[in-house]
Amino acid sequence: MATQLEQANERISEFEEATVAAVALIDETESNRVSLQYTLDRVRETLADCYGDSLTDDVNEFLGIEVEQEVDELEIDEDE
């Protein structure tokens, strides 16, 4: 069983690899607008894959954006 320190080191390595991959994608971008948008989408995907499902929520919180829950989620909560 991996210790907490080993798990933390593994997670740090994952973030380092994702950061290097994201920067490499940016560096290889062509100068046209479509290519830049495609690259930024890939960078976000690369970082999101490493960060996890809460990336969008954490980014919104960082930016001070409040997002309302979807109607389906609210209906489920009311039924419970």
Rosetta blueprint (number, residue, H / E / L):
1 M L
2 A L
3 T L
4 Q H
5 L H
6 E H
7 Q H
8 A H
9 N H
10 E H
11 R H
12 I H
13 S H
14 E H
15 F H
16 E H
17 E H
18 A H
19 T H
20 V H
21 A H
22 A H
23 V H
24 A H
25 L H
26 I H
27 D H
28 E L
29 T L
30 E L
31 S L
32 N L
33 R H
34 V H
35 S H
36 L H
37 Q H
38 Y H
39 T H
40 L H
41 D H
42 R H
43 V H
44 R H
45 E H
46 T H
47 L H
48 A H
49 D H
50 C H
51 Y H
52 G L
53 D L
54 S L
55 L H
56 T H
57 D H
58 D H
59 V H
60 N H
61 E H
62 F H
63 L H
64 G L
65 I L
66 E L
67 V L
68 E L
69 Q L
70 E L
71 V H
72 D H
73 E H
74 L H
75 E H
76 I H
77 D H
78 E H
79 D H
80 E L
